[in-house]
Amino acid sequence: MRIASGGRTRDVLLTRSSVRLDGETLAYSSEDGASGEIFEIGGRRHRVLAARGRDRVFVWCDGEVFEFSPAAASPRAGAAADDLLAPMPGRIRKTLVSEGQAVARGDVLLVLEAMKMEHAIRAPRDGSVRRLPHAEGELVETGTPLVELAD
């Protein structure tokens, strides 16, 4: 994903145990604390809280507040006009349809988890599911096709 903070845009790839920031990989571990997450990076522990407001995320870490927003993203190469794209980076928590299944406008097709919140991805129109390019549990970036619909 690409994020912007303090006038700077950075490329970030987050996995369950590491983060790749502008080409540098750092391992981390995390645990739930009484007042936020505790992250350990390079042997040092950090207390972190995050709050989301519309198109921004505020992160409090060790007494400082940082503001992040998604950097301008364009749809992935090969994305069709009818594809449902990820509105933000997240993890596919649950897929509620299968390829070839008929869907109606408003049907929930899958659930995307982002910032510890679940977001229902709904069919924008009647049709059928042509393809589901990602499996449950996968991390996706903003603009990634989640569901391909056919007429």
Backbone as a ProteinNet text record, in pm:
[ID]
protein_1_A
[PRIMARY]
MRIASGGRTRDVLLTRSSVRLDGETLAYSSEDGASGEIFEIGGRRHRVLAARGRDRVFVWCDGEVFEFSPAAASPRAGAAADDLLAPMPGRIRKTLVSEGQAVARGDVLLVLEAMKMEHAIRAPRDGSVRRLPHAEGELVETGTPLVELAD
[TERTIARY]
84.2	0	88.9	32.8	104.6	32.7	109	50.8	121.8	49.5	106.2	102.7	212.1	220.2	324.3	287.6	382.4	436.2	351.9	394.6	482.4	495.5	581.6	498.5	520.6	451.8	548.3	498.5	584.6	512.8	590.6	537.9	551.1	439.6	437.3	373.2	433.8	375.4	377.6	260.2	247.4	205.5	280.3	242.7	219.1	193.8	166.7	288.4	408.8	528.2	635.7	609	709.1	641.5	715.3	669.7	783.8	749.2	847.4	814.7	907.4	887.2	993.4	950.7	1043.1	1160.1	1130.6	1234.3	1308.7	1291.8	1358.9	1258.9	1298.9	1210.4	1248.2	1146.6	1163.8	1069.6	1120.6	1036.2	973.1	852.6	787.4	699.1	660.6	558.2	463.8	341.1	244.5	161	105.3	15.2	-84.1	-202.1	-301.8	-260.2	-260.6	-233	-360.4	-357.3	-475.4	-522.3	-429.3	-467.5	-397.5	-426.3	-370.1	-285.1	-228.4	-140.2	0.9	73.5	214.7	290.9	377	459.1	603.1	669	811.6	885.8	974	1053.6	1198.1	1282.2	1424.4	1452.6	1374.1	1395.8	1338	1276.6	1219.6	1067.2	998.4	852.6	790.5	679.9	610.4	460.6	396.8	251.4	190.6	92	33.9	-118.5	-181.7	-326.9	-354.9	-462.8	-497.5	-645.7	-679	-818.2	-834.4	-946.8	-972.4	-1079.1	-1056.8	-1153.8	-1163.9	-1272.9	-1296.2	-1179.3	-1099.5	-989.9	-854.3	-853.4	-725.6	-720.3	-599.3	-575.9	-480	-516.3	-429.9	-369.5	-237.9	-167.7	-91.3	-119.1	-46.1	56.5	183.7	291.6	390.7	405.2	503.2	492.6	370.4	350.5	343.7	364.8	355.7	236.9	175.8	63.1	107.4	74.6	107.3	-23.3	-31	-150.4	-112.4	-192.7	-168.3	-294.5	-275.4	-387.7	-341.7	-437.2	-396.5	-339.3	-229.1	-173.5	-258.1	-260.5	-339.1	-303.9	-406	-384.7	-470.7	-417.8	-496	-527.6	-635.4	-667.7	-551.5	-540.9	-436.5	-446	-332.1	-329.9	-421.5	-502.5	-590.9	-725.9	-748.4	-877.5	-982.3	-1094.8	-1203.5	-1296	-1376.7	-1465.8	-1566.7	-1606.1	-1705	-1645.1	-1515.1	-1452.4	-1485.2	-1504.2	-1519.1	-1379.5	-1335.1	-1199.1	-1195.9	-1087	-1070.2	-1067	-1154.9	-1158	-1042.6	-976.7	-865.7	-787.5	-666.5	-591.6	-661.3	-657.9	-720	-701.2	-771.1	-764.6	-904.3	-911.7	-1040.1	-1075.9	-1179.5	-1219.9	-1313.3	-1410.3	-1507.9	-1558.4	-1563.4	-1620.1	-1755.7	-1859.8	-1996.3	-2056	-1982.4	-2031.2	-1926.9	-1966.4	-1872.2	-1877.4	-1774.6	-1770.2	-1889.3	-1953.4	-2069.2	-2201.8	-2197.8	-2320.4	-2387.8	-2520.4	-2598.4	-2611.4	-2598.1	-2610.9	-2703.6	-2765.6	-2853.2	-2788	-2825.5	-2773.3	-2793.1	-2685	-2691.7	-2650.3	-2640.6	-2596.4	-2454.2	-2428	-2291.5	-2214.6	-2104.2	-2023.8	-1907.4	-1846.6	-1738.3	-1723.7	-1646.7	-1622.4	-1473.1	-1440	-1301.6	-1277.9	-1172.4	-1137.6	-1025.1	-1047	-945.6	-953.9	-841.4	-834.1	-926.6	-930.2	-1010.1	-1160.1	-1202.3	-1344.3	-1377	-1499.9	-1542.3	-1622.9	-1593.1	-1659.3	-1724.4	-1855	-1927.3	-1905	-1860.9	-1845	-1969.6	-2049.8	-2181.3	-2180.5	-2267	-2283.2	-2345.6	-2283.8	-2338.3	-2455.8	-2475.6	-2581.6	-2608.2	-2715.1	-2743.6	-2640.2	-2609.7	-2515.1	-2474.4	-2356.8	-2302.5	-2154	-2103.5	-1963.4	-1880.3	-1800	-1713.1	-1589.7	-1530.6	-1405.3	-1384.9	-1326	-1284	-1132.5	-1056.6	-911.7	-834	-900	-827.4	-898.5	-821.6	-875.3	-897.2	-980.4	-1000.5	-866	-844.9	-721.1	-614.4	-630	-529.2	-535	-418.2	-408.3	-419.1	-493.1	-506.3	-479.1	-435.8	-407.1	-523.9	-525.9	-626.1	-622.5	-739.5	-747.8	-734.3	-714.2	-702.5	-840.9	-858	-988.3	-1021.7	-1141.2	-1186	-1282.2	-1370.6	-1470.9	-1485.9	-1487.5	-1517.7	-1661	-1743.4	-1882.9	-1906.2	-2000.7	-2043.7	-2192.7	-2243.2	-2387.2	-2469
-116.9	0	123.5	234.2	361.4	450.5	507.6	597.9	731.3	833.6	968	1017.3	1080.9	1138.1	1248.8	1363.1	1473.6	1516	1508.4	1548.6	1446	1329.7	1225.7	1101.6	1040.6	918.1	802.1	692.2	576.5	449.6	351.8	220.2	130.5	65.1	-18.8	-152.1	-262	-394.9	-456.3	-486	-536.7	-682.6	-768.9	-908.3	-932.3	-1056.9	-1088.8	-1069.8	-1072.9	-1065.6	-970.2	-901.1	-805.7	-692.3	-584.2	-471.6	-434.3	-409.7	-365.4	-220.5	-130.6	12.6	66.2	112.4	166	72.2	-59.6	-156.1	-216.3	-164.4	-218.5	-301.6	-423.8	-512.3	-515.1	-499.8	-506.6	-611.4	-698.6	-796.3	-730.6	-773	-721.5	-830.5	-810.3	-893.6	-798.8	-845	-758.2	-838.3	-768.1	-828.6	-721.3	-767	-673.1	-627.7	-496.9	-441.1	-385.7	-348	-293.2	-164.3	-87.8	37.9	49.2	-45.3	-41.7	-162.8	-166.2	-273.7	-245.7	-350.9	-340.1	-403.2	-326.1	-375.8	-383.4	-492.1	-504.1	-506.7	-409.4	-396.6	-379.8	-468.8	-459.3	-464.3	-544.2	-556.8	-444	-346.7	-232.2	-237.7	-216.7	-223.5	-84.1	-78	48.3	26.9	118	114	197.4	139.3	203.4	199.7	312.4	323.2	384.8	341.3	397.2	430.9	538.6	579.3	622.1	583.6	615.1	722.4	819.4	924.2	948.5	903.4	914.8	863.4	951.5	907.2	918.7	930.5	943.6	845.8	811.1	728.8	804.5	813.2	877.8	767.9	769.8	669.1	737.7	695.8	744.2	637.9	676.5	582.5	651	594.3	644.2	795.2	847.1	987.8	1081.1	1031.9	1116	1072.5	1167	1136.9	1155.9	1056.5	1059.3	1048.5	1119.6	1117.5	1055.8	957.5	888.6	893.1	894.5	883.8	801.4	738.7	661.4	754.6	715.1	793.3	765.5	857.1	838.3	705.1	623.7	491.6	478.3	413.2	384.9	236.4	195.9	53.7	-26.1	-148.4	-239.2	-258.8	-285.1	-315.9	-434.7	-426.7	-536.7	-531.1	-437.4	-428.1	-379.9	-447.2	-410.3	-310.9	-242.5	-140.2	-198.9	-326	-388.4	-452.7	-450.5	-510.3	-428.6	-497.1	-430.4	-420.3	-298.9	-275	-250.4	-289.8	-266.5	-116.3	-65.5	77.8	123.4	26.1	55.3	-74	-64.7	-186.8	-266.2	-397.2	-479.4	-626.8	-706.9	-852.5	-904.3	-996.2	-1056.7	-1153.8	-1120.5	-1201.8	-1314.1	-1285	-1386.5	-1364	-1470.4	-1465.6	-1534.4	-1463.3	-1513	-1565.6	-1558.1	-1604.7	-1695.7	-1761.3	-1845.3	-1807.2	-1846.8	-1815.5	-1879.5	-1802	-1848.5	-1820.2	-1780.1	-1754	-1626.3	-1629.8	-1510	-1424.2	-1292.3	-1198.4	-1084.5	-1023.4	-909.1	-784.1	-671.6	-544.6	-535.6	-499.4	-485.3	-609.1	-724.6	-846.3	-827.2	-876.9	-873.9	-988.8	-954.9	-1054	-1103.9	-1011.4	-1049.3	-945	-980.6	-890.7	-861.2	-732.4	-685.8	-627.7	-672.6	-616.1	-515.9	-395.2	-289.3	-208.2	-184.2	-106.6	-165.9	-298.9	-372.8	-349	-306.2	-288.9	-375.1	-425.8	-505.9	-418.7	-434	-356.4	-454.2	-443	-529.3	-477.1	-564.3	-529.5	-583.4	-491.8	-525.7	-518.3	-596.2	-595.3	-462.2	-392.1	-264.6	-281.6	-404.6	-432.5	-582.4	-621.7	-764	-821	-947.5	-1013.8	-1147.7	-1193.6	-1317.6	-1298	-1377.2	-1367.3	-1439.3	-1362.5	-1419.9	-1482.3	-1407	-1453.5	-1390	-1467.4	-1419.7	-1436.9	-1331.3	-1346.2	-1366.1	-1352.1	-1362.1	-1455	-1525.2	-1618.4	-1549.7	-1610.7	-1560	-1556.1	-1449.5	-1434.2	-1354	-1333.8	-1259	-1110.6	-1047.9	-902.8	-842.9	-733.8	-665.4	-517.2	-452.4	-309.2	-231.8	-101.8	-15	-30.7	-43.8	-54.1	-194.3	-294.1	-432.7	-487.6	-551.8	-612.2	-723.3	-716.6	-817.1	-917.9	-868	-952.3	-904.3	-998.6	-965.2	-1008.3	-915.4	-943.6	-954.5	-1040.1	-1052.9	-1021.2	-987.5	-959.9	-1085.1
0	0	0	-39.4	-36.2	63.3	157.9	255.9	249.2	291.3	295.1	439.2	481.2	615	612.8	665.3	672.6	537.4	433.9	300.5	229.9	287.6	230.5	199.1	83.7	45	58.9	120.4	144.3	103.1	57.2	24.1	146.3	185	304	269.4	314.6	302.6	441.2	495.5	631.1	627.2	698.3	714.3	862.9	900.3	1041	1130.4	1073.4	1158.8	1108.9	998.9	950.3	874	861.6	781.8	688.1	561.7	463.6	433.4	466.6	451.1	357	239.2	138.2	112.7	105.7	70.4	188.1	308.5	426.4	506.6	543.8	618.7	765.9	851.6	996.9	1053.1	1139.9	1207.3	1329.5	1365.5	1485.1	1544.6	1668.3	1731.8	1803	1826.8	1893.8	1991.4	2088.6	2186.8	2229.9	2271.6	2322.8	2461.9	2482.8	2614.5	2673.9	2798.8	2865.5	2799	2742.6	2677.7	2543	2454.5	2319.5	2290.4	2171	2128.4	2177.8	2207.6	2241	2124.7	2059.5	1949.9	1996.3	1961.3	1989.8	1857.6	1840	1717.4	1759.3	1712.3	1744.6	1893.8	1969.1	2112.4	2195.9	2132.4	2203.3	2195.9	2308.2	2314.2	2298.8	2223	2197.5	2220	2293.1	2310	2197.2	2127.7	2009.9	2018.6	1988.6	1974.1	1838	1773.9	1642.8	1639.7	1570.2	1551	1406.9	1348.5	1208.8	1199.2	1111.5	1085.5	936.9	877.8	733.2	652.9	592.7	506	573.8	707.6	778.5	895.4	932.8	1051	1140.4	1267.2	1365.3	1451.7	1465.1	1543.3	1654.9	1778.8	1894.1	1927.6	1934.3	1964.5	2057.7	2176.2	2272.9	2294.9	2302.9	2334.4	2216.2	2095	1975.4	1891	1819.6	1732.1	1587	1504.5	1361.8	1283.6	1172.6	1087.9	954	910.2	783.3	698.7	568	475.7	357	286.3	169.4	63.8	4.8	-106	-228.6	-321.1	-443.2	-505.5	-526.1	-583.9	-707.6	-803.9	-923	-922.3	-985.8	-989.5	-1046.9	-1003.5	-1049.8	-1200.5	-1260.7	-1403.9	-1428.1	-1530.8	-1565.3	-1496.7	-1408.1	-1340.3	-1439.8	-1441.2	-1532.1	-1463.3	-1543.5	-1488.9	-1390.6	-1409.1	-1321.9	-1196.9	-1182	-1064.4	-940.3	-829.5	-700.3	-641.4	-615.1	-568.9	-419	-355	-211.8	-186.2	-98.9	-71.3	17.4	82.5	173.8	193.2	245.3	272.8	383.3	373.5	476.3	449.2	528.1	517.6	483.4	387.9	353.5	465.5	540.8	656.1	616.5	528.5	494	352.2	273.9	139.5	146.2	107.2	122	-7.6	-117.8	-247.6	-310.6	-418.8	-492.4	-639.9	-712.3	-855	-924.7	-1014.5	-1088	-1018.8	-893.6	-816.7	-863.3	-877.8	-910.9	-785.4	-804.3	-692.5	-733.5	-633.6	-656.6	-599.6	-655.4	-605.8	-454.4	-382	-237.3	-159.4	-225.5	-156.5	-104.1	15.5	69.9	5.6	-59.9	-130.7	-45.9	26.7	117	225.3	327.8	440.2	443.9	443	448.6	587.1	654.1	784.4	765.3	813.7	805.8	934	996	1120.2	1227.3	1236.2	1334.8	1320.4	1201.9	1172.2	1051.2	1046.2	931.8	835.1	706	601	503.2	486.6	393.1	251.2	162.8	21.6	-49.2	-102.7	-159	-311.2	-370.7	-516.2	-559.1	-653.9	-699.3	-796.6	-844.7	-941.8	-943.8	-1010.5	-1030.7	-1127.1	-1112.3	-1202	-1144.5	-1185.6	-1130.7	-1103.7	-1011.5	-973.2	-1078.5	-1151.2	-1253.5	-1188.5	-1093.4	-1033.3	-897	-806.9	-675.1	-669.6	-698.7	-712.9	-582.7	-466	-339.1	-242.7	-160.3	-62.4	71.6	154.7	290.4	361.9	438	513.5	441.5	310.9	234.1	264.6	266	277.2	138.2	126.1	-1.6	18	-87.9	-84.8	-145.1	-121	-180.9	-332.7	-394.4	-539.7	-594.1	-508.4	-552.8	-586.9	-704.1	-735.1	-635.3	-577.8	-481.2	-542.5	-630.4	-695.1	-838.3	-932.3	-1071.9	-1100.1	-1145.3	-1174.6	-1324.5	-1361.9	-1501.6	-1507	-1627.7	-1642.9	-1628.8
[MASK]
+++++++++++++++++++++++++++++++++++++++++++++++++++++++++++++++++++++++++++++++++++++++++++++++++++++++++++++++++++++++++++++++++++++++++++++++++++++++

